[in-house]
């Protein structure tokens, strides 16, 4: 993850952060660079970039950007920078992530993905979730409103 911190430092008006969520079998982390000023931010999500990873006791697996994970999906806009919005921990080494790409629309603003991890910590399945995020049963949930509690800012305001 050190490479990510260094790479994110190139945005002079950015504020770097790390968000961590504990799903017992894996930690979900998001390392990113947030815009300081919404008037000059080039992205609707208010984030320049963000890298998401799963860390188990055996392995850390960085996810590709959402448009690279699902390049043929009409639900994922390749022009948007998606950021982790919420996490749901499930049984059987599964976790769901709600991504937000900015805006308030029904088609590409929010995208939910369910990931299955092997015992070794490797992502073995990833599925776009149809339907309502709130209807997903979970063992543990971190809502959008929990973001600040799980955020460590690496730069001063």
Buried (B, 14 or more C-beta within 10 A) or exposed (E): EEEBBEEBEEBEEBBBBBBBBEBEBBBBBBBBBBBBEEEEBEBBBBBBBBBBBBBBEEBEBBBEBBBEBBEEBEBBBEEBBBBBBBBBBBEEBBBBBBBBBBEEEEEBBBBBBBBBBBEEBEBEEBEBBEEEBEEBEBBEBBEEEBBEEBBEEBEEE
